[in-house]
Every structure is written in structure tokens, then in C-alpha cells.
Amino acid sequence: MEQQNNPLHGIKLVQIVSDLEAHYGWEYLANTIPVRCFTHDPSIKSSLKFLRRTPWARTRVENLYLKMLRSQKK
């Protein structure tokens, strides 16, 4: 099944979280998406564990990533 219209196709969650943290930092992520894995002792590992089990939070992180990509293209 082709996913040519899915801009996240082929991008791993670890890449998304790493790019967001590098671009925005943990503090911004915690303020934008107030989940414990961003607010209390944040790390890539704890974020991945939480986001893989929590679809609504993963969707918000993916949407923020797409927004970041769009702003970088301008």
C-alpha cells in the first residue's frame, strides 16, 4: 500500500521526537503538549515509551512535527 500522501511515511518516531526536541526544546514541548514525559525529567527514551502507548499524544506530537516542517520550508 503506497503512502505517497502521508508526509510522515518512513519517518520513525525517534526521529520525530529528536527533531522536535532539538528545534523547540523540552520546555516548549511541555508547554505545548503537557504530558508527563515532557514535563518531568524528559528524555527521548521515556517519551518514546509513552507515545507508543498513547495514540492521542502521539497524534499531537506528529501534528507539531508537521507544523515545524511547514514553517522550515517557508
N, C-alpha and C positions, 0 to 999 in steps of 0.2 A: 504494500500500500504506500503510494507516494505521499509525502507530506510537504510538497513544494510551497504550499501557502502557510505553513507553520514556521514562523521565524525562529522558534526555539528548537526546531528539529536538529538533532546532532549535537546540541549543547548540553553538557552534563550539569546536574545541579551543583556540583562542587565548583564548577567554573562560574556559574551564575552568582553564587554566594561570595566567592573570592573576588569577582569583579565589582560587585556592589560594595563590599567592604573596602576595597582599595579606592573606589571612586567617592563614596559617601562617608565611610567610617561607621563604626558600631553605634555611636551616639545618634547619628541621623537615622540609621536603620531602626533603632529602639524607639525613637520618637515617631517615626512614620508607621512602623508595624510593631506595636507594643506587645511583643511576646517575650517570655522569659529567656529564651535562648539568645536574644539580642540585648536584654536589659541587665541580666545578672551573669557576670563572668563569661562574656560571649567568646565563642571560638567557632571556627569552621566546623569542627567535628560535632559539637553539640547542636549547632544549627542544622546540619545535615540530618542528624538523627531525628530531631523534632520535625523538620519539614517533610521528611519522607513518610512520617506517620500522620501528618496533619494537612489534609488537602486544601482547606480554606487558606491556611497560612502560606502554603506553597504557591497557590494562585496569586496571592498578593505580592509575594516576592518576585514571581515571574513577571507580573504586570509592572512592577517597579523597574525590573531589568529592561523590559521592552521600552519603557519611558526613557530610561537612561540611554539606550541605544539610539532612540529617535533624537534626543537632544544632542548627542555627539555628532550626528550626521548633518546637523544644521551649521 
